[in-house]
Amino acid sequence: MARKLLLLLLVCTSFLVHDVTGKRRKDKDREKQSLSENTENVCEIPDPNRSIDCFCDKAGYQNASDATCWLFYELQPDSVVWGYFTSQTNIEKLKINIRPDGILKYVPTWVLSQLRNLKVFDVLYGDIAEISPYAFANLSSLQEISMTRNKIIELKPYSFAKLPKLTQVTLDDNRITEIRREVFIGLPVLKSLYIDRNNLRLIYDRAFLHLYRLEELELNGNQLSVITRDTFMGLQSLKVLSLQDNRIKMLGEYTFNETPFLAELSMDRNGLQYINENAFHGLSQLHRLSLSENQLKSLPNNVFNDTPNIRFLDLRDNSLSMLSSETVRPIMESLKDVSTYFFVEGNNLVCNCQLSWVYPLRNETASDQIRNSLDELTCKPQVDAKKKLLDDIEEKLLEDIEGKLPDDPKKNLQSDIRRLTQDITDSLLGSTMKPLRIVDDDDVFIEQGYDSYGRPVQPNFVTTESNSVKHLFDIPMQDLPCPENVHRDHETSVTPDLKSKSGQGRNKNACIYHYIVSAMFVLILTVM
């Protein structure tokens, strides 16, 4: 009997506690609702001189999930207006536009902290010079941040930190100058980061170290001049990297080695001049590579060795004088696929046997785009290098004596200059000529297979008629000229001993002009 009474007592007590708890919860909700209703509804501010105006999908208290607000005047961080957002704490998407007369110099961290369900935050046309540490602190539901055109200059360490659901950050059209380490911390699912059209000059090594889930990174329209392997350290999941419209002149060894899953790389309009043969090392997943509108004169033979799966290759509008079979061989099978795109128009290709691979590709590819592109491919006929050299030196010498001699002796000198330059160049260089390039008034040197930085490039052994352009397929493949020095390099890469000989050859041939000038002094004295 006592047990039954005890059990009955426990049951009654349980119901009583539940009832009291329920009443307290209801009282708390009523209190919260009362507080909200006593606070100005941010979606329906009646004051005609209001500093902020918000358009909400639902205007009732605590009913709005989407709000677009316009800021008309400057608000201080402690302004009571920010408190109006407590009337709509269930907002999931908030966009703040600053009108021309309005000013917003900071991220309204306190307001955001009241919106526990916030998923998307967008600010446009602010004057936010810097993003402070933990500006978006403890927003556990936040998924997207967009801060376009806010005049942001500096990202402080921990600007974007401890946001477990953040997937996208957009910082386009600001004035950010550098990206330091520790700016992006505790973002385990961040997939996309866009920092286009800023003033970025420097990205610290390992600045992206903690973004191991990032898949897309856009840094277009900045002023970056140097990128290295350490720049991209930590981006082990990166698939899309866009670096268009920067100032990157060269790609060194293993530049993208930290991004093994990279599928798309865009580097158009950078003034790019040099690519190391191992720059794309480890990019076996790369299928789209765009290098158009740069200043590339040559590509190393092995540059595509690690990228056999390229399906889109854009080399348009560079200064390529040759594109050998050795260079394209690793991607040749891909170029035959029906879904592959290949663009090479707008270069300075020379009509010689190094383009012979184009003919079978034209016949074997299943891609209509590639066939059409190759049909329009043009090249410049090569001319005798010795003749080009003589013409250049003769023109330069005549320019040097312009105005220094009477007309009659000067006319008689022209034939003597031609004969003298031919004799001297024959004796110094022999019968096999390579083109000389006049650098300035005091320096002439031969292209030896190394650029002006001493880096190895495939040598250009021929010169071209600047105004003469032909469609490649107007020339039968068997008629493509293949001079001895070009033929020697047609099936082989640049030999290692060229580097040791280049200095000697350059020094030797740098004296040509000076020899001729000295001889001309003697000739002029004789004439006078």
C-alpha positions as CSV (number, residue, x, y, z in Angstrom):
1,M,0.0,0.0,0.0
2,A,2.8,2.4,0.9
3,R,4.5,1.7,-2.4
4,K,1.4,2.6,-4.3
5,L,1.1,5.9,-2.4
6,L,4.7,6.7,-3.1
7,L,4.3,6.0,-6.8
8,L,1.2,8.1,-7.0
9,L,3.1,10.9,-5.2
10,L,6.0,10.8,-7.7
11,V,3.6,10.9,-10.7
12,C,1.8,14.0,-9.2
13,T,5.0,15.7,-8.5
14,S,6.2,15.1,-12.1
15,F,3.1,16.7,-13.5
16,L,3.4,19.6,-11.2
17,V,7.0,20.3,-12.2
18,H,6.2,20.0,-15.9
19,D,3.3,22.4,-15.5
20,V,5.5,24.9,-13.7
21,T,8.2,24.6,-16.2
22,G,5.7,25.1,-19.1
23,K,4.3,28.2,-17.5
24,R,7.8,29.7,-17.0
25,R,8.6,29.0,-20.6
26,K,5.4,30.6,-21.8
27,D,6.0,33.6,-19.5
28,K,9.5,33.9,-20.9
29,D,8.2,33.8,-24.5
30,R,5.5,36.3,-23.7
31,E,8.2,38.5,-22.1
32,K,10.4,38.2,-25.2
33,Q,7.4,38.9,-27.5
34,S,6.5,41.9,-25.4
35,L,10.1,43.2,-25.5
36,S,10.1,42.8,-29.3
37,E,6.8,44.5,-29.6
38,N,8.0,47.4,-27.5
39,T,11.0,47.7,-29.8
40,E,10.6,49.4,-33.1
41,N,10.0,46.9,-35.8
42,V,12.9,47.2,-38.2
43,C,10.6,46.1,-41.1
44,E,8.1,48.9,-40.4
45,I,9.8,52.0,-39.0
46,P,7.2,54.8,-39.2
47,D,9.6,57.7,-38.8
48,P,9.7,59.6,-42.1
49,N,13.3,60.7,-41.2
50,R,14.5,57.2,-40.4
51,S,18.1,56.5,-41.0
52,I,17.5,53.0,-42.2
53,D,14.7,51.5,-44.2
54,C,14.3,47.7,-44.5
55,F,12.1,45.7,-46.9
56,C,11.2,42.3,-45.4
57,D,9.5,39.3,-46.9
58,K,7.2,39.3,-43.8
59,A,6.7,42.4,-41.7
60,G,5.2,40.9,-38.5
61,Y,7.3,40.7,-35.4
62,Q,9.8,37.8,-35.6
63,N,8.3,36.7,-38.9
64,A,10.9,38.0,-41.4
65,S,13.5,35.7,-42.9
66,D,14.7,37.9,-45.7
67,A,15.5,41.7,-45.3
68,T,17.1,44.2,-47.6
69,C,18.0,47.5,-45.9
70,W,19.0,50.9,-47.1
71,L,21.2,53.1,-44.9
72,F,20.6,56.8,-45.4
73,Y,22.8,58.4,-42.7
74,E,25.8,57.4,-40.7
75,L,25.1,55.2,-37.7
76,Q,27.4,54.8,-34.7
77,P,28.0,51.3,-33.4
78,D,25.9,52.1,-30.2
79,S,23.0,53.7,-32.1
80,V,19.6,52.6,-30.9
81,V,18.6,51.9,-34.5
82,W,20.7,48.8,-34.5
83,G,18.6,47.6,-31.6
84,Y,15.6,47.5,-33.9
85,F,16.9,44.3,-35.4
86,T,15.9,42.5,-32.1
87,S,12.4,42.7,-33.5
88,Q,13.4,40.2,-36.3
89,T,15.9,37.8,-34.9
90,N,14.9,35.0,-37.3
91,I,16.3,36.8,-40.3
92,E,18.2,34.3,-42.5
93,K,19.3,36.6,-45.3
94,L,20.3,40.3,-44.6
95,K,21.5,42.7,-47.2
96,I,22.6,46.3,-46.3
97,N,23.0,48.9,-49.1
98,I,24.6,52.2,-48.2
99,R,23.1,55.2,-50.0
100,P,25.4,58.0,-51.3
101,D,24.6,60.1,-48.1
102,G,25.0,57.1,-45.8
103,I,28.2,55.9,-44.2
104,L,29.0,52.5,-42.7
105,K,32.6,52.3,-41.4
106,Y,32.5,48.9,-39.6
107,V,30.9,45.5,-39.6
108,P,27.9,45.7,-37.3
109,T,29.1,42.7,-35.2
110,W,26.6,43.2,-32.4
111,V,23.6,43.2,-34.7
112,L,24.8,40.1,-36.4
113,S,25.3,38.4,-33.1
114,Q,21.5,38.8,-32.4
115,L,20.6,37.0,-35.7
116,R,21.3,33.5,-34.7
117,N,19.7,32.0,-37.8
118,L,21.6,34.3,-40.3
119,K,22.8,32.4,-43.3
120,V,23.6,35.1,-45.8
121,F,25.1,38.6,-45.1
122,D,25.7,41.1,-47.8
123,V,27.0,44.7,-47.5
124,L,27.4,47.0,-50.5
125,Y,28.9,50.5,-50.9
126,G,30.3,50.9,-47.4
127,D,33.4,52.7,-46.2
128,I,34.8,49.8,-44.2
129,A,38.6,50.4,-44.3
130,E,39.4,47.2,-42.3
131,I,37.8,44.0,-41.2
132,S,38.4,43.6,-37.5
133,P,39.4,40.4,-35.8
134,Y,36.3,38.2,-35.2
135,A,34.0,40.6,-37.0
136,F,31.6,37.7,-37.6
137,A,32.2,35.9,-34.3
138,N,30.0,33.0,-33.3
139,L,27.6,33.1,-36.2
140,S,27.3,29.4,-36.3
141,S,24.7,29.4,-39.1
142,L,26.4,31.8,-41.5
143,Q,27.0,30.4,-44.9
144,E,27.8,33.3,-47.2
145,I,29.5,36.7,-46.7
146,S,29.6,39.3,-49.5
147,M,31.3,42.6,-49.0
148,T,31.7,44.0,-52.5
149,R,32.7,47.7,-53.1
150,N,33.2,48.6,-49.5
151,K,36.7,50.3,-49.8
152,I,38.3,47.6,-47.7
153,I,42.0,48.1,-47.4
154,E,43.1,45.7,-44.7
155,L,42.1,42.3,-43.5
156,K,43.2,41.8,-39.9
157,P,44.2,38.4,-38.6
158,Y,41.1,36.4,-37.7
159,S,38.9,38.6,-39.8
160,F,37.1,35.5,-40.9
161,A,37.3,33.0,-38.0
162,K,35.3,30.2,-36.3
163,L,32.5,30.1,-38.8
164,P,31.7,26.4,-39.0
165,K,29.2,26.6,-41.9
166,L,30.7,29.3,-44.0
167,T,31.0,28.2,-47.6
168,Q,31.6,31.4,-49.6
169,V,33.4,34.7,-49.1
170,T,33.2,37.5,-51.7
171,L,35.5,40.6,-51.4
172,D,35.4,41.9,-54.9
173,D,36.0,45.5,-55.9
174,N,37.7,46.7,-52.8
175,R,41.2,48.1,-52.1
176,I,42.8,45.2,-50.3
177,T,46.6,45.4,-50.6
178,E,47.8,42.2,-49.0
179,I,46.7,38.9,-47.5
180,R,48.4,38.0,-44.3
181,R,48.6,34.7,-42.5
182,E,45.9,33.8,-40.0
183,V,43.2,35.9,-41.8
184,F,41.1,32.8,-42.6
185,I,41.0,30.5,-39.6
186,G,38.5,27.9,-38.5
187,L,36.5,27.7,-41.7
188,P,36.2,23.9,-42.2
189,V,33.8,24.0,-45.1
190,L,34.8,27.1,-47.0
191,K,34.5,26.3,-50.7
192,S,34.8,29.6,-52.6
193,L,36.9,32.7,-52.0
194,Y,36.6,35.7,-54.4
195,I,39.0,38.7,-54.1
196,D,38.8,40.1,-57.6
197,R,39.7,43.7,-58.7
198,N,41.5,44.8,-55.5
199,N,45.0,46.2,-55.1
200,L,46.6,43.0,-54.0
201,R,50.4,43.1,-54.4
202,L,51.4,40.6,-51.8
203,I,50.1,37.2,-50.6
204,Y,52.1,36.0,-47.6
205,D,53.5,32.5,-47.8
206,R,51.0,30.0,-46.3
207,A,48.3,32.7,-46.1
208,F,45.8,30.0,-47.2
209,L,47.3,27.2,-45.1
210,H,44.0,26.5,-43.2
211,L,41.7,26.5,-46.2
212,Y,42.1,22.8,-46.9
213,R,38.5,22.5,-48.2
214,L,38.7,25.5,-50.6
215,E,37.8,24.5,-54.1
216,E,37.6,27.9,-56.0
217,L,40.0,30.9,-55.6
218,E,39.7,34.0,-57.8
219,L,42.3,36.7,-57.6
220,N,41.6,38.4,-61.0
221,G,42.4,42.1,-61.6
222,N,45.0,42.7,-59.0
223,Q,48.7,43.7,-59.0
224,L,50.3,40.4,-58.1
225,S,53.7,40.0,-59.6
226,V,55.1,36.9,-57.7
227,I,53.5,33.6,-56.9
228,T,55.4,30.5,-55.6
229,R,54.7,27.1,-54.3
230,D,54.3,28.5,-50.8
231,T,51.6,30.9,-51.9
232,F,49.2,28.0,-52.4
233,M,50.3,25.8,-49.5
234,G,47.3,24.2,-47.8
235,L,45.0,24.3,-50.8
236,Q,45.0,20.6,-51.2
237,S,41.3,20.6,-52.5
238,L,41.6,23.5,-54.9
239,K,40.0,22.9,-58.3
240,V,39.7,26.3,-59.9
241,L,42.3,29.0,-59.7
242,S,41.9,32.3,-61.6
243,L,44.7,34.8,-61.8
244,Q,43.8,36.9,-64.8
245,D,44.8,40.5,-65.3
246,N,47.7,40.6,-62.8
247,R,51.5,41.3,-63.4
248,I,52.9,37.8,-63.1
249,K,55.9,37.7,-65.5
250,M,57.1,34.2,-64.8
251,L,56.1,30.8,-63.4
252,G,58.9,29.1,-61.5
253,E,59.5,25.4,-60.7
254,Y,56.7,23.5,-58.9
255,T,54.5,26.7,-58.6
256,F,51.3,24.7,-58.3
257,N,52.6,21.6,-56.7
258,E,50.5,22.1,-53.5
259,T,47.2,22.0,-55.6
260,P,47.2,18.4,-56.9
261,F,43.5,18.4,-57.7
262,L,43.6,21.7,-59.7
263,A,41.3,21.3,-62.8
264,E,41.1,24.9,-64.2
265,L,43.9,27.5,-64.3
266,S,43.4,30.9,-65.9
267,M,46.4,33.3,-66.3
268,D,45.3,35.5,-69.2
269,R,46.7,39.1,-69.6
270,N,49.6,38.9,-67.1
271,G,52.5,39.9,-69.3
272,L,53.7,36.4,-68.7
273,Q,57.1,35.8,-70.4
274,Y,58.6,32.7,-69.0
275,I,57.3,29.3,-67.8
276,N,59.6,26.8,-66.2
277,E,59.3,23.3,-67.6
278,N,58.2,22.0,-64.1
279,A,55.7,24.8,-63.4
280,F,52.7,22.5,-63.9
281,H,54.3,19.6,-62.2
282,G,51.8,17.3,-60.4
283,L,48.7,18.7,-62.1
284,S,47.5,15.4,-63.6
285,Q,43.8,16.6,-63.1
286,L,44.2,19.8,-65.0
287,H,41.8,20.0,-67.9
288,R,41.6,23.7,-68.6
289,L,44.6,26.0,-69.1
290,S,44.2,29.6,-70.4
291,L,47.4,31.6,-71.1
292,S,46.1,34.0,-73.7
293,E,47.2,37.6,-74.3
294,N,50.6,37.3,-72.6
295,Q,54.2,37.7,-73.9
296,L,55.3,34.1,-74.3
297,K,57.9,33.7,-77.0
298,S,58.4,30.0,-76.4
299,L,57.3,27.1,-74.3
300,P,59.7,24.4,-72.9
301,N,59.5,21.0,-74.5
302,N,58.4,19.3,-71.3
303,V,56.0,21.9,-70.0
304,F,52.9,19.7,-70.5
305,N,54.5,16.4,-69.4
306,D,52.4,16.3,-66.2
307,T,49.2,17.6,-67.7
308,P,48.1,14.9,-70.2
309,N,44.3,15.5,-69.5
310,I,44.1,19.0,-70.8
311,R,40.8,19.5,-72.7
312,F,41.0,23.3,-73.1
313,L,44.2,25.1,-74.0
314,D,44.3,28.8,-75.0
315,L,47.6,30.2,-76.2
316,R,46.1,33.0,-78.3
317,D,47.7,36.4,-78.7
318,N,51.2,35.7,-77.4
319,S,54.5,36.1,-79.3
320,L,55.2,32.4,-79.9
321,S,57.5,31.9,-82.8
322,M,57.4,28.1,-82.6
323,L,55.4,25.4,-81.1
324,S,57.2,22.1,-81.6
325,S,55.9,18.6,-81.6
326,E,58.0,17.9,-78.4
327,T,55.9,20.5,-76.6
328,V,52.5,19.3,-77.7
329,R,53.3,15.5,-77.7
330,P,52.0,14.9,-74.1
331,I,48.6,16.3,-74.9
332,M,48.3,15.2,-78.5
333,E,45.8,12.4,-77.7
334,S,43.7,14.9,-75.8
335,L,43.7,17.3,-78.7
336,K,42.1,14.6,-80.9
337,D,39.1,14.3,-78.6
338,V,35.7,15.6,-79.8
339,S,35.2,17.8,-76.7
340,T,38.7,19.4,-76.7
341,Y,39.4,23.1,-77.5
342,F,42.7,24.5,-78.6
343,F,43.4,28.1,-79.6
344,V,46.8,29.3,-80.9
345,E,45.8,32.2,-83.2
346,G,47.5,35.6,-82.9
347,N,51.1,34.4,-82.5
348,N,54.3,34.9,-84.5
349,L,54.7,31.4,-85.7
350,V,57.4,30.8,-88.2
351,C,56.6,28.6,-91.3
352,N,59.1,25.7,-90.8
353,C,59.1,22.0,-90.1
354,Q,58.5,22.5,-86.4
355,L,54.9,23.0,-87.3
356,S,54.6,19.7,-89.2
357,W,52.6,18.1,-86.4
358,V,49.7,20.4,-87.2
359,Y,48.9,18.6,-90.5
360,P,48.2,15.1,-89.0
361,L,46.4,16.7,-86.1
362,R,44.1,18.5,-88.5
363,N,43.2,15.2,-90.1
364,E,42.9,13.1,-87.0
365,T,41.1,15.3,-84.4
366,A,37.4,14.8,-83.8
367,S,37.0,18.4,-82.5
368,D,35.3,20.8,-85.0
369,Q,36.7,23.7,-83.0
370,I,40.3,22.5,-83.4
371,R,39.9,21.8,-87.1
372,N,38.4,25.3,-87.7
373,S,41.1,26.9,-85.6
374,L,43.9,25.1,-87.4
375,D,42.4,25.9,-90.8
376,E,42.9,29.6,-89.9
377,L,46.4,29.2,-88.5
378,T,48.9,31.6,-90.0
379,C,52.7,31.8,-90.0
380,K,55.4,34.0,-91.2
381,P,57.9,32.7,-93.8
382,Q,61.4,32.6,-92.6
383,V,64.1,34.7,-94.4
384,D,67.8,34.4,-94.6
385,A,69.2,35.4,-91.2
386,K,72.5,36.8,-92.6
387,K,70.6,39.1,-94.9
388,K,68.5,40.3,-92.0
389,L,71.7,40.9,-90.0
390,L,73.3,42.9,-92.8
391,D,70.2,45.0,-93.3
392,D,70.0,45.8,-89.6
393,I,73.6,46.8,-89.2
394,E,73.6,48.8,-92.5
395,E,70.5,50.7,-91.3
396,K,72.0,51.4,-87.9
397,L,75.3,52.6,-89.3
398,L,73.6,54.9,-91.7
399,E,71.5,56.3,-88.9
400,D,74.7,56.9,-86.9
401,I,76.4,58.9,-89.6
402,E,73.3,60.9,-90.6
403,G,74.1,64.6,-90.6
404,K,77.8,64.0,-90.0
405,L,78.9,63.7,-93.6
406,P,78.2,65.6,-96.8
407,D,75.5,64.1,-99.1
408,D,77.9,62.9,-101.9
409,P,80.4,61.0,-99.8
410,K,77.5,59.5,-97.8
411,K,75.9,58.1,-100.9
412,N,79.1,56.5,-102.0
413,L,79.5,54.8,-98.5
414,Q,76.3,52.6,-98.8
415,S,77.9,50.0,-101.1
416,D,81.1,50.0,-99.1
417,I,79.1,49.5,-95.9
418,R,77.3,46.5,-97.3
419,R,80.5,44.9,-98.5
420,L,82.3,45.6,-95.3
421,T,79.5,44.3,-93.0
422,Q,79.3,41.1,-95.0
423,D,83.0,40.4,-94.8
424,I,83.2,41.1,-91.1
425,T,80.1,39.0,-90.2
426,D,81.4,36.1,-92.4
427,S,84.7,36.1,-90.7
428,L,83.3,36.3,-87.2
429,L,80.2,34.1,-87.5
430,G,80.9,31.8,-90.4
431,S,78.4,30.7,-93.0
432,T,75.7,29.4,-90.6
433,M,73.9,32.4,-89.3
434,K,71.7,33.0,-86.3
435,P,69.6,36.2,-86.0
436,L,71.0,39.1,-84.0
437,R,68.9,41.4,-82.0
438,I,69.9,45.0,-81.5
439,V,69.2,45.7,-77.8
440,D,70.4,49.3,-77.6
441,D,72.9,51.7,-79.2
442,D,75.9,49.8,-77.7
443,D,74.8,46.2,-77.6
444,V,74.2,43.5,-80.2
445,F,73.9,39.8,-79.3
446,I,72.7,36.5,-80.8
447,E,69.7,34.6,-79.4
448,Q,71.5,31.7,-77.9
449,G,68.6,29.7,-76.4
450,Y,68.5,31.8,-73.1
451,D,66.5,34.8,-72.4
452,S,67.7,38.1,-70.9
453,Y,67.5,36.7,-67.4
454,G,69.7,33.8,-68.3
455,R,66.8,31.3,-68.3
456,P,66.8,28.5,-70.9
457,V,64.3,28.9,-73.7
458,Q,64.0,27.1,-77.0
459,P,66.1,29.1,-79.5
460,N,64.6,30.9,-82.4
461,F,67.1,30.2,-85.2
462,V,65.2,32.1,-88.0
463,T,63.9,35.5,-88.7
464,T,60.7,36.4,-90.5
465,E,59.2,38.9,-92.9
466,S,57.3,41.2,-90.6
467,N,54.7,42.0,-93.2
468,S,54.3,38.6,-94.9
469,V,51.8,36.2,-93.4
470,K,50.6,32.9,-94.9
471,H,48.0,30.4,-94.0
472,L,49.9,27.3,-92.9
473,F,47.9,24.9,-95.0
474,D,48.7,26.9,-98.1
475,I,52.1,25.4,-97.8
476,P,52.4,21.6,-98.4
477,M,54.0,19.9,-95.4
478,Q,56.9,18.6,-97.4
479,D,57.7,22.1,-98.5
480,L,58.1,23.5,-95.0
481,P,61.7,24.7,-94.8
482,C,63.9,23.0,-92.2
483,P,67.4,24.6,-92.1
484,E,70.2,22.6,-90.6
485,N,70.2,24.4,-87.2
486,V,66.4,24.1,-87.0
487,H,66.4,20.5,-88.0
488,R,69.0,19.7,-85.4
489,D,66.6,21.0,-82.7
490,H,63.4,19.7,-84.3
491,E,63.6,16.4,-82.4
492,T,65.7,17.4,-79.4
493,S,65.4,19.9,-76.6
494,V,68.0,22.6,-75.9
495,T,71.3,21.0,-74.9
496,P,72.7,21.7,-71.5
497,D,76.1,23.0,-72.8
498,L,74.3,25.9,-74.5
499,K,74.2,27.7,-71.2
500,S,78.0,27.5,-70.7
501,K,78.6,28.6,-74.3
502,S,75.9,31.4,-74.4
503,G,78.0,33.9,-72.6
504,Q,81.0,33.3,-74.8
505,G,78.9,33.5,-78.0
506,R,77.1,36.6,-76.8
507,N,80.4,38.3,-75.9
508,K,81.9,37.3,-79.3
509,N,79.0,38.6,-81.3
510,A,78.5,41.7,-79.3
511,C,81.7,43.0,-80.8
512,I,80.3,42.8,-84.4
513,Y,78.9,46.3,-84.4
514,H,82.0,47.8,-82.8
515,Y,84.3,46.1,-85.4
516,I,82.2,47.5,-88.2
517,V,82.1,51.0,-86.6
518,S,85.9,51.0,-86.2
519,A,86.3,49.9,-89.8
520,M,83.9,52.5,-91.0
521,F,86.0,55.3,-89.4
522,V,88.9,54.2,-91.5
523,L,86.7,54.1,-94.6
524,I,85.2,57.5,-93.9
525,L,88.7,59.0,-93.4
526,T,89.7,57.5,-96.7
527,V,86.7,58.9,-98.5
528,M,87.2,62.4,-97.1
